[in-house]
Amino acid sequence: MKQDDYFLKQIDILGRILGRILSDLLKLKSKGEIMDCIEITTQSLKNELDLNLNDILILNSDAFIKFLLDEKKFSNEHLDKLAEILYVLAYNHSSENRINILEKSLLLFEFLNKRSTTYSLERMARIEKINEVLNQ
């Protein structure tokens, strides 16, 4: 029972960290501080979650999902926040990395669509927008 409490606490902490990173990213974006936005978010992912953006971008689809689920123990909520972080980052990143970041975000959104029991209009809108960009 004590071990279950520990894991629940760790999952809660992970969710709060992802939420804070997303919040900081959106604040910086709204202020127009795009370069700071990318740098701070990338650094926060590395420092807080030991997620190196460049390392996860080179993983193939299956390895990417497996890494997040098995190694990082991400829940659906965590995956959703990470997908949103990647989505916002992609639109503020150089064009050479934008496509790769969007593909990872799309992968997460689609994975969540298949796994979730509730329909999300926001998620579907994100998927449609990403597909429009990727199919140009």
Helices and strands as residue ranges (DSSP letters): H 2-30, H 34-49, H 53-57, H 61-66, I 67-71, H 76-90, H 95-115, H 121-134
